[in-house]
Amino acid sequence: MAYMPLQAVEFAHSPLITFVIGLLAVIALLVWLDLPAFIGLVIAAFTVGVVNTVFLADFGAADAGSRVAAAFGENMAGIGIPILMAAVIGKSMLESGAAQRIVRSFQNLLGESNSDISLLGSSSFLAVPVFFDSVFYLMAPLARSMRARVGRDYTLFIVVVGAGAATTHVFVPPTPGPLAVAAELETDLGMTIAIGIVTAIPAAILAGLVYGRWINARLDIPLRDTMSTTTEELEDVADKPTSSLPGMLESAAPIVLAVVLIASLTVVDAFQEIVPALAAIEPVAAFLGDKNVALTIAALAAAYTFMRHNDLSHSEWTDELTEALKSGGNIAAITAAGGAFGALLAASGIGDYLAGALQGVGIGLLVTAWLIAAIVRIAQGSATAAMLTAAGIMAPLTGQLEVHAAYLVMVIGAGANIFSWYNDSGFWLVKEIGGLTQAETLKTWTVLTTIISVSGLLTSLLLSTLFPFA
């Protein structure tokens, strides 16, 4: 399908009108009317669905409601069990003292003044084999416990956790996103990993440490009740002597189990050609490496520690876990509703429309790829969809590159990470699990994703100039 340049498009027949109406609807419902996030997002999604019936021939009136429900269900299928189990992990690690034990180990190793560095490094490393959301589920309790321990700097801690996970998520294979783009562009995986690490480091430092410390000095985010754990309960655990907390091995077990199990499938797939015998265990790795299964196992380990280290009867323990599941259900609903809103915007064709309009723009291929991914990301919310859209468009053009195609993977990942906002389920994940307001999430998460995006582009352009590897 051919597209005219943006300035020549008749606005009345453009998916842009759907995007603008969706944007106004979500701002009106969530900001001006201050409706509960789930209700506002569902109504905004319905609104976009109604607009789609006007402009899309294959989008009937009945689809305005059914497609919202279907998109909500698809998103819930992806995040429902993980978020519910993350709620159990979070509550159990926080209230058993396991998260506090890990935090104290970080501080003993690097010192309290380097708490942000320890969280950034841990988040970045954990995100290599798994998706961003799984890392944030596991690291958010540590950020909350660190805040309870030191009594300040929660803004900084939540920023470095988000920055570490988000940076690796878009730059470093075998993280699924850049791995899929590298496969689409048929780039050498070893070179892509090496360039990805070099690109990720300055982005993580700028977004996590530099911006994190800057915004922390200007925005003091309090520690709020979330994931069914109160601030008072966190502070009580922070005051306990280390001798009364779980051991380090037991404390870290939920995180280690989740990461090892999820990473197992990645490792088996990566080395199966080298070690054919691994094919025999692939079915087992596929089952245990599924994030639903892995996080359930991790939740069981965390819940067991919670039971062992709290003076609760069996019925009180199960009641506490039920409260965690109730809190997780609300978070899952909001996150899935945000994904549904983004999916209805995507159904309007806004992503393909904007990407096609940019194909004729006379700028370098790397910048063009970044722009396509960035605009698709802002328009429809999904970083993964933006990466794959840009990769599909740029794949036939890789022969025109004067630098290694791995740089194309980097700029696509950078563009797809920009400006996470209301139509991105990740925005709501960070807000709800972190215990932030909408404004705080925009000032922290939205800004840090944009810093990662721009710095990733600039680093890629600089590296490709100095070391083209063509």
C-alpha positions in Angstrom: 0.0 0.0 0.0 1.5 3.3 -1.1 1.4 6.4 1.2 1.8 10.1 0.4 4.0 12.4 2.5 2.4 13.5 5.7 1.9 17.1 4.5 -0.1 15.9 1.5 -2.5 13.7 3.4 -6.1 14.7 3.8 -6.5 14.7 7.6 -10.2 13.6 7.4 -9.2 10.3 5.8 -6.2 9.6 7.9 -5.7 7.3 10.9 -4.2 10.4 12.5 -7.7 11.5 13.4 -8.2 8.2 15.3 -5.0 8.7 17.2 -5.9 12.3 18.1 -9.3 11.4 19.3 -7.9 8.5 21.3 -5.3 10.8 22.8 -7.9 13.4 23.8 -10.2 10.7 25.2 -7.6 9.1 27.5 -6.4 12.6 28.7 -10.0 13.7 29.4 -10.9 10.4 31.2 -7.7 9.9 33.2 -6.4 13.4 33.8 -9.4 15.8 33.7 -12.1 13.5 35.1 -9.6 11.5 37.1 -11.5 8.2 36.7 -10.1 5.0 38.0 -7.4 3.8 35.5 -9.2 0.6 34.4 -12.5 2.3 33.7 -10.9 5.3 31.9 -8.7 3.0 29.7 -11.6 0.7 28.7 -13.8 3.7 27.8 -11.0 5.2 25.8 -10.5 1.9 24.0 -14.3 1.8 23.2 -14.1 5.4 21.9 -11.2 4.5 19.5 -13.3 1.4 18.5 -16.2 3.6 17.6 -14.0 5.9 15.6 -12.6 2.9 13.7 -16.1 1.9 12.6 -16.2 5.2 10.7 -12.9 4.9 8.9 -12.3 1.2 8.5 -14.4 -0.8 6.0 -13.7 -4.1 7.8 -14.5 -2.7 11.3 -18.2 -3.0 12.1 -20.2 -1.5 14.9 -20.2 -4.7 16.8 -16.4 -4.8 16.6 -16.1 -1.6 18.7 -16.9 -3.6 21.8 -15.8 -7.1 20.9 -12.3 -6.2 19.8 -11.7 -4.3 23.0 -12.7 -7.4 24.9 -10.6 -9.6 22.7 -7.5 -7.3 23.0 -8.1 -7.1 26.8 -8.2 -10.9 26.9 -5.0 -11.3 24.8 -3.2 -8.9 27.1 -4.5 -10.7 30.2 -3.4 -14.0 28.7 0.1 -12.6 28.5 0.4 -10.9 31.9 -2.4 -12.3 34.1 -0.6 -15.2 35.8 2.8 -13.5 35.9 1.3 -10.4 37.6 -0.7 -12.4 40.1 2.4 -14.5 41.0 4.5 -11.4 41.1 2.1 -10.0 43.7 2.6 -13.1 45.8 6.4 -12.9 45.3 6.4 -9.2 46.1 4.4 -9.5 49.3 6.2 -12.6 50.5 9.7 -11.2 49.9 8.8 -7.9 51.5 7.1 -9.2 54.6 9.3 -12.2 55.2 12.4 -10.0 55.1 13.9 -11.7 52.1 14.0 -8.5 50.0 15.5 -6.7 53.0 18.2 -9.4 53.3 19.2 -9.0 49.7 19.3 -5.2 50.0 21.6 -5.4 53.0 23.9 -7.7 51.1 24.1 -5.2 48.3 24.9 -2.5 50.8 27.6 -4.6 52.5 29.2 -5.3 49.1 29.1 -1.8 47.5 28.2 0.5 50.4 25.0 2.4 51.1 26.0 5.3 48.9 26.1 3.0 45.9 22.7 1.4 46.4 21.5 2.8 43.1 24.5 1.2 41.3 23.7 -2.2 42.8 20.1 -2.0 41.7 20.9 -0.8 38.2 23.5 -3.5 37.7 21.2 -6.2 39.0 18.2 -5.0 36.9 20.4 -4.8 33.7 21.8 -8.2 34.2 18.5 -10.0 34.9 16.9 -8.5 31.8 19.3 -10.3 29.4 17.4 -13.6 29.2 13.9 -12.4 30.0 11.3 -9.7 29.1 11.2 -6.4 30.9 8.0 -7.1 32.8 9.4 -10.2 34.5 12.5 -8.2 35.7 10.4 -5.4 37.0 8.2 -7.8 39.0 11.3 -9.2 40.7 13.2 -5.9 41.2 10.4 -3.7 42.4 10.3 -5.3 45.9 14.1 -4.7 46.2 13.6 -1.0 45.3 10.9 -0.7 47.9 12.9 -2.4 50.6 16.0 -0.3 49.8 13.8 2.8 50.3 12.5 1.4 53.6 16.1 0.7 54.6 17.7 4.1 53.8 14.6 6.2 54.3 15.0 8.2 51.2 15.7 8.2 47.4 12.7 6.0 46.2 12.6 8.1 43.0 16.2 7.2 42.3 15.7 3.5 43.1 12.6 3.1 40.9 14.3 4.9 38.0 17.5 2.8 38.1 15.4 -0.5 38.2 13.3 0.7 35.3 16.3 2.0 33.3 18.4 -1.2 33.7 15.6 -3.5 32.6 14.4 -1.3 29.8 17.9 -0.7 28.3 18.8 -4.3 28.1 15.3 -5.1 26.8 15.8 -3.2 23.6 19.6 -3.5 22.9 21.1 -6.8 24.1 20.2 -10.2 22.6 19.2 -12.8 23.6 16.6 -10.5 25.2 13.6 -11.5 23.0 13.0 -8.1 21.3 16.4 -7.4 19.8 16.9 -11.1 19.1 13.8 -11.1 16.9 15.0 -7.9 15.1 18.4 -9.4 14.6 16.8 -12.5 13.1 14.6 -10.4 10.8 17.6 -8.4 9.5 19.8 -11.5 9.4 22.6 -9.9 11.4 25.5 -11.8 13.0 24.3 -12.5 16.6 27.7 -12.3 18.2 28.4 -8.8 16.8 24.9 -7.7 17.7 25.4 -8.7 21.3 28.8 -6.9 21.5 27.5 -3.7 19.9 24.3 -4.0 22.0 26.3 -4.1 25.3 28.4 -1.1 24.2 25.2 0.8 23.2 23.4 -0.2 26.4 26.0 0.9 28.9 25.9 4.7 28.3 22.1 4.6 27.9 21.6 2.9 31.2 24.0 5.3 33.0 22.4 8.4 31.5 18.8 7.3 32.1 19.4 5.5 35.4 22.2 7.2 37.3 22.4 10.7 35.7 18.7 11.3 35.2 17.8 9.3 38.2 19.9 11.4 40.6 18.8 14.6 38.9 15.1 13.9 39.2 15.5 12.4 42.7 16.8 15.8 43.9 13.6 17.4 42.6 10.9 14.8 43.0 10.5 13.0 46.3 8.2 10.0 45.7 6.9 8.6 49.0 6.7 4.9 49.8 3.0 4.1 49.4 1.0 1.0 50.1 0.9 -1.2 47.1 0.9 -4.9 46.3 -1.1 -5.4 49.5 1.9 -4.4 51.7 1.7 -1.3 53.8 4.5 1.3 54.4 4.4 0.5 58.1 5.0 -3.2 57.4 8.0 -2.4 55.2 9.5 -0.1 57.8 9.0 -2.7 60.6 11.0 -5.2 58.5 13.7 -2.7 57.8 14.3 -2.2 61.5 14.8 -6.0 62.2 18.3 -7.2 62.9 19.9 -9.2 60.1 20.1 -12.3 62.3 16.2 -12.5 62.3 15.9 -12.3 58.5 16.0 -15.3 56.1 19.4 -16.4 54.9 20.8 -15.0 51.6 20.3 -18.2 49.7 16.7 -18.6 50.8 16.0 -14.9 50.2 17.4 -14.9 46.7 15.7 -18.2 45.7 12.6 -16.7 44.1 14.7 -14.4 41.8 17.2 -17.1 41.0 14.5 -19.7 40.3 12.6 -17.3 38.0 15.6 -16.2 36.0 17.3 -19.6 35.7 14.0 -21.3 34.6 13.1 -18.6 32.1 16.7 -18.4 30.8 16.8 -22.2 30.4 14.8 -22.2 27.2 16.9 -19.3 25.8 20.1 -21.3 26.5 18.8 -24.5 25.0 17.6 -22.8 21.9 20.9 -20.9 21.5 23.2 -23.9 21.9 21.1 -26.7 20.4 23.1 -26.6 17.1 26.4 -26.9 19.0 25.1 -29.5 21.4 22.5 -31.6 19.7 21.8 -33.6 22.9 20.0 -30.5 24.2 17.1 -31.2 21.9 16.1 -34.0 24.3 15.5 -31.5 27.2 13.9 -28.8 25.1 10.3 -29.8 26.0 11.2 -29.7 29.7 12.9 -26.3 29.2 9.9 -25.0 27.2 7.6 -25.9 30.0 9.7 -24.7 32.9 10.9 -21.7 30.9 7.4 -20.4 30.3 7.1 -17.3 32.4 3.8 -18.4 33.8 5.3 -21.6 35.1 8.6 -20.1 36.2 7.0 -17.3 38.2 4.5 -19.7 39.8 7.4 -21.8 41.0 9.2 -18.6 42.2 6.0 -17.6 44.0 5.8 -20.9 45.8 9.4 -20.5 47.0 8.7 -16.9 48.2 5.4 -17.9 49.9 7.2 -20.8 51.7 9.8 -18.3 53.1 7.0 -16.0 54.1 5.3 -18.8 56.1 8.6 -19.8 57.7 9.6 -16.4 58.9 6.3 -14.9 60.0 4.3 -15.8 63.1 1.1 -16.7 61.2 -1.3 -19.5 61.4 -2.0 -21.4 58.2 -5.3 -19.6 57.7 -3.7 -16.2 58.3 -0.9 -17.1 55.8 -3.4 -18.1 53.1 -5.5 -14.9 53.8 -2.3 -12.8 53.3 -1.6 -14.5 50.0 -5.3 -14.0 48.9 -4.9 -10.2 49.7 -1.8 -10.2 47.5 -3.8 -11.9 44.7 -6.6 -9.3 45.0 -4.0 -6.5 44.6 -2.4 -8.3 41.7 -5.8 -8.7 40.0 -6.3 -5.0 40.0 -2.9 -4.3 38.6 -3.4 -7.0 35.9 -6.7 -5.5 34.9 -5.3 -2.0 34.5 -2.2 -3.3 32.6 -4.4 -5.3 30.2 -6.7 -2.4 29.7 -3.8 -0.2 28.7 -2.7 -2.8 26.2 -6.3 -3.0 24.8 -6.3 0.8 24.3 -3.0 0.5 22.4 -4.3 -2.4 20.4 -7.4 -0.5 19.2 -5.2 2.4 18.1 -3.0 -0.1 16.2 -6.2 -1.5 14.5 -6.7 1.9 13.0 -3.6 1.4 10.9 -1.8 4.3 12.5 1.5 2.4 12.8 1.7 1.2 9.2 0.4 4.6 8.0 3.1 6.6 9.7 5.8 4.1 8.9 4.9 4.1 5.2 4.8 7.9 5.2 8.4 8.0 6.4 9.8 5.7 3.8 10.0 8.5 1.2 11.8 10.9 3.6 15.3 11.6 2.4 17.4 10.9 5.5 19.9 8.3 6.4 18.8 4.7 6.9 19.7 4.5 10.5 17.8 7.7 11.4 14.9 6.6 9.2 14.7 3.3 11.0 14.8 5.0 14.4 12.0 7.4 13.4 9.8 4.7 12.1 10.2 2.7 15.3 9.7 5.8 17.5 6.6 7.0 15.8 5.0 3.6 15.7 5.8 3.2 19.4 4.3 6.5 20.4 1.2 5.9 18.2 0.3 2.3 19.3 2.2 1.7 22.5 3.9 -1.6 22.0 7.7 -1.5 21.9 7.9 -5.1 20.5 5.3 -4.2 17.7 7.3 -1.1 16.9 10.5 -3.0 16.6 9.1 -5.7 14.4 7.3 -3.1 12.2 10.5 -1.2 11.7 12.5 -4.3 11.1 10.1 -5.6 8.5 10.3 -2.3 6.6 14.0 -1.9 6.8 15.0 -5.6 6.1 14.9 -5.2 2.3 17.2 -2.1 2.6 20.0 -3.6 4.6 22.0 -4.1 1.4 22.2 -0.3 1.1 23.9 0.1 4.6 27.5 1.3 4.7 27.8 0.0 8.2 27.2 -3.3 10.0 23.5 -4.3 10.1 23.8 -4.7 13.9 23.7 -0.9 14.1 20.3 -1.1 12.5 19.1 -3.4 15.2 20.3 -0.8 17.8 18.5 2.2 16.3 15.3 0.2 15.9 15.5 -0.9 19.5 16.2 2.7 20.6 13.3 4.1 18.6 10.9 1.5 19.9 11.7 2.4 23.5 10.8 6.1 23.3 8.1 7.9 25.3 6.1 5.1 27.0 2.8 6.6 27.9 -0.9 5.7 28.5 -1.2 3.3 25.5 1.7 1.2 26.7 0.9 -1.6 29.2 4.4 -1.2 30.6 3.5 2.3 31.7 0.7 1.0 33.9 2.8 -1.9 35.1 5.5 0.5 36.4 2.9 2.8 37.9 0.9 0.2 39.8 3.7 -2.1 41.0 5.9 0.9 41.9 3.1 2.7 43.7 3.4 5.9 41.6 0.9 8.5 40.5 0.3 9.1 36.8 2.3 12.3 37.0 5.2 10.6 38.8 5.2 7.8 36.2 5.4 10.4 33.4 8.2 12.3 35.1 10.2 9.1 35.8 9.4 6.2 33.5 8.3 8.1 30.4 11.3 10.4 30.6 13.8 7.6 31.2 12.5 5.6 28.2 13.0 8.7 26.0 16.5 9.3 27.3 17.3 5.6 26.5 15.9 6.1 23.0 17.8 9.3 22.1 21.1 8.2 23.7 20.8 4.9 22.0 20.5 6.6 18.6 23.3 9.0 19.2 25.6 6.2 20.5 24.8 4.1 17.5 25.5 6.9 15.1 28.8 7.7 16.8 29.9 4.0 16.9 28.9 3.4 13.3 31.0 6.4 12.2 34.1 5.4 14.2 33.7 1.6 13.7 31.5 0.8 10.7 32.5 -2.9 10.6 31.1 -3.0 7.1 
